[in-house]
Amino acid sequence: MSREAHQGKNQLRVGRLVKAHGLKGALKLELYTDAPERRFVPGAEFTLQVPEASPWHGKTVVVREYRVMNGNPVVFFEDVADRDAAESLVRAILWLDHETDEPEENAWFDHQLVGLDVVRDDAVVGRVIRVDHLPAQDLLIVKAGEREVMVPFVEAIVPSVDLSAGRLVVTPPAGLFEDLEDADDAPVDAADVDD
């Protein structure tokens, strides 16, 4: 199960096109949704996140067919009829306009996360100031004192999001919110010194 943040008030990031598949325009998907069978129905329209130089910039695609082939999710789009057209879409991120303010389980809109207190061991350590959407995962940018800390938005590090309480809980690895001592500066235990 994934943790997701969604840009815009009504946009859900549901997948990334990772590889052309076959000769008829199919593309393998990396899914960012727990309900692909609900999102990738024939006729579903997605906004593409691609570089400005891409011929697909500012365009949308419409699902013609979705299926699982050899354990991999694969999608066919209208007007993408061959491998060359599919290749031109590789690495595009798919965003779906969403009618409600309630995304699926374990998913939140950016505007719901920005402003939340970040709590570690029952103490507020910062506040979410923005969400960065990267291909591999989302990052919460947390203002912690004078620093901005990049927190991977994954369940292992952000196990709890409580919108009604205005907070999210983090269990970060050592060093994410504090400076670690250098090994050279660490105190030496007398038992570790040979005579």
Backbone torsions as a table, in degrees:
resi	resn	phi	psi	omega
1	MET	NA	139.4	-176.1
2	SER	-108.5	159.5	170.5
3	ARG	-100.8	135.4	-178.4
4	GLU	-133.6	144.3	169.2
5	ALA	-118.6	148.1	-174.2
6	HIS	-124.5	126.4	-179.2
7	GLN	-75.4	155.9	-180.0
8	GLY	68.9	159.0	-177.4
9	LYS	-68.2	-33.0	-174.9
10	ASN	-129.4	38.3	178.8
11	GLN	-120.7	130.6	174.9
12	LEU	-112.1	130.1	173.9
13	ARG	-86.0	117.3	-172.6
14	VAL	-114.3	-13.5	179.8
15	GLY	-178.9	169.2	175.3
16	ARG	-131.7	137.0	179.7
17	LEU	-84.0	118.1	-170.8
18	VAL	-105.3	-23.1	-173.9
19	LYS	-168.3	138.1	172.9
20	ALA	-66.4	146.6	-176.6
21	HIS	-132.0	112.7	179.3
22	GLY	76.5	-165.4	-174.0
23	LEU	-106.7	-4.6	-172.3
24	LYS	-105.4	23.3	174.3
25	GLY	90.1	7.7	179.9
26	ALA	-73.9	152.5	177.7
27	LEU	-134.1	135.8	172.7
28	LYS	-76.3	144.9	-176.3
29	LEU	-114.6	142.3	162.1
30	GLU	-100.4	117.3	-173.6
31	LEU	-85.9	136.3	172.6
32	TYR	-114.3	21.3	-179.5
33	THR	-130.9	147.4	176.2
34	ASP	-88.3	-2.7	-177.2
35	ALA	-132.3	63.0	-177.3
36	PRO	-62.6	-33.5	-179.4
37	GLU	-66.2	-21.9	176.9
38	ARG	-88.6	-31.4	-175.9
39	ARG	-86.2	-36.6	-173.1
40	PHE	-102.8	50.9	177.5
41	VAL	-85.2	152.1	176.8
42	PRO	-54.1	131.5	-179.1
43	GLY	96.4	-13.0	177.7
44	ALA	-64.8	136.4	-177.1
45	GLU	-113.2	133.4	-178.3
46	PHE	-120.8	140.9	170.2
47	THR	-84.2	141.2	-177.8
48	LEU	-98.9	133.9	170.1
49	GLN	-101.5	105.8	-178.8
50	VAL	-138.4	163.1	176.2
51	PRO	-61.1	153.4	-179.4
52	GLU	-59.3	-28.4	-178.6
53	ALA	-76.3	-12.3	-178.2
54	SER	-70.4	141.9	174.9
55	PRO	-64.5	-13.1	179.7
56	TRP	-93.0	-3.2	-177.6
57	HIS	-59.2	130.4	179.1
58	GLY	80.4	5.2	-177.6
59	LYS	-108.4	169.6	176.3
60	THR	-122.5	164.0	173.4
61	VAL	-127.6	152.9	-178.7
62	VAL	-120.6	131.2	-178.9
63	VAL	-68.4	129.3	171.9
64	ARG	-97.6	-39.6	-178.7
65	GLU	-158.9	145.5	174.6
66	TYR	-129.6	136.3	175.1
67	ARG	-156.6	167.2	176.0
68	VAL	-106.2	123.3	-178.7
69	MET	-123.2	122.2	-177.6
70	ASN	52.2	38.7	178.2
71	GLY	81.6	0.6	-179.2
72	ASN	-110.3	134.9	174.5
73	PRO	-70.3	133.0	-177.9
74	VAL	-132.7	139.0	-179.2
75	VAL	-127.4	144.0	172.9
76	PHE	-114.6	135.9	178.2
77	PHE	-113.5	151.0	171.9
78	GLU	-61.7	146.2	178.5
79	ASP	65.7	14.3	171.7
80	VAL	-122.6	90.3	-167.3
81	ALA	-101.8	-11.0	-177.2
82	ASP	-144.0	174.9	-176.5
83	ARG	-62.1	-39.3	-179.4
84	ASP	-60.3	-44.6	178.8
85	ALA	-64.4	-40.3	178.9
86	ALA	-64.3	-42.2	179.5
87	GLU	-58.3	-34.6	-177.9
88	SER	-70.4	-11.7	179.7
89	LEU	-102.3	-5.9	-177.2
90	VAL	-59.7	136.2	-178.4
91	ARG	82.3	-1.9	176.2
92	ALA	-68.8	142.0	175.4
93	ILE	-100.9	136.5	-176.5
94	LEU	-99.4	127.2	177.0
95	TRP	-118.2	137.9	-178.6
96	LEU	-114.3	129.8	172.2
97	ASP	-66.2	134.2	-173.9
98	HIS	-123.6	131.2	-172.6
99	GLU	-76.1	-26.8	-173.2
100	THR	-112.0	165.6	177.3
101	ASP	-89.7	9.3	-179.2
102	GLU	-114.4	95.2	175.9
103	PRO	-69.4	177.2	-178.1
104	GLU	-69.1	173.0	-177.9
105	GLU	-54.1	141.2	179.2
106	ASN	64.1	29.9	179.0
107	ALA	-141.7	140.5	-178.3
108	TRP	-138.0	154.8	173.2
109	PHE	-81.5	151.4	178.5
110	ASP	-51.7	-46.6	-175.2
111	HIS	-64.1	-19.7	176.9
112	GLN	-80.1	-27.4	-176.4
113	LEU	-89.1	-36.6	-178.6
114	VAL	-64.0	129.0	-179.6
115	GLY	99.5	-12.6	178.8
116	LEU	-69.0	141.5	171.5
117	ASP	-69.7	143.5	177.0
118	VAL	-105.9	120.4	-172.2
119	VAL	-114.7	130.9	176.0
120	ARG	-131.1	126.3	-179.0
121	ASP	50.7	46.7	177.9
122	ASP	65.9	13.1	177.4
123	ALA	-122.2	138.7	177.0
124	VAL	-74.0	122.5	-179.1
125	VAL	-108.2	-7.5	179.6
126	GLY	173.1	-169.5	-178.9
127	ARG	-141.1	139.2	178.4
128	VAL	-70.2	125.3	179.5
129	ILE	-109.5	-19.2	176.2
130	ARG	-169.0	166.9	176.8
131	VAL	-123.4	127.0	175.6
132	ASP	-102.7	130.7	-179.2
133	HIS	-101.0	109.7	178.1
134	LEU	-109.5	157.8	-177.9
135	PRO	-57.1	-38.6	-176.5
136	ALA	-78.7	-39.5	-178.1
137	GLN	-166.9	167.8	175.3
138	ASP	-88.2	149.9	175.3
139	LEU	-119.2	132.0	171.0
140	LEU	-88.3	127.4	176.4
141	ILE	-97.1	116.1	-172.7
142	VAL	-111.8	127.2	173.5
143	LYS	-83.7	113.5	-179.4
144	ALA	-122.3	97.7	-174.4
145	GLY	66.6	-123.6	179.7
146	GLU	-92.1	-6.8	-175.7
147	ARG	-99.7	156.5	167.7
148	GLU	-108.8	124.7	-177.3
149	VAL	-110.2	131.1	177.0
150	MET	-91.4	115.5	-177.1
151	VAL	-111.2	115.8	176.4
152	PRO	-58.3	129.0	-176.9
153	PHE	-87.7	71.4	178.6
154	VAL	-124.7	153.3	-173.6
155	GLU	-61.8	-30.7	180.0
156	ALA	-65.0	-28.8	-177.7
157	ILE	-104.3	-30.9	178.0
158	VAL	-121.6	80.3	-174.3
159	PRO	-74.8	-18.3	-173.7
160	SER	-143.3	130.2	172.8
161	VAL	-122.7	121.9	-178.8
162	ASP	-124.0	93.4	-177.1
163	LEU	-63.4	-39.7	-176.9
164	SER	-66.1	-30.4	177.7
165	ALA	-88.8	-9.5	179.0
166	GLY	71.3	35.9	-176.8
167	ARG	-151.9	159.8	169.2
168	LEU	-133.8	148.5	-177.3
169	VAL	-101.0	136.7	176.5
170	VAL	-119.6	146.1	172.5
171	THR	-128.4	70.0	-172.4
172	PRO	-77.1	159.2	173.6
173	PRO	-69.4	158.1	178.4
174	ALA	-55.6	138.2	177.0
175	GLY	96.0	-11.3	-178.4
176	LEU	-73.5	-41.1	-179.9
177	PHE	-108.1	-7.1	179.9
178	GLU	-137.5	157.4	176.4
179	ASP	-78.0	138.2	176.8
180	LEU	-91.0	148.7	174.5
181	GLU	-68.3	141.7	172.0
182	ASP	-69.0	149.4	178.4
183	ALA	-58.9	-34.9	-179.8
184	ASP	-68.5	-27.7	-177.2
185	ASP	-91.9	-8.0	-175.7
186	ALA	-67.3	143.9	178.4
187	PRO	-63.1	145.6	-179.1
188	VAL	-97.1	130.7	177.1
189	ASP	-81.6	129.7	-177.1
190	ALA	-57.8	-30.7	-179.7
191	ALA	-68.6	-18.5	-178.7
192	ASP	-88.4	-5.5	-177.0
193	VAL	-96.1	126.5	178.3
194	ASP	-81.8	144.2	178.4
195	ASP	-88.3	NA	NA
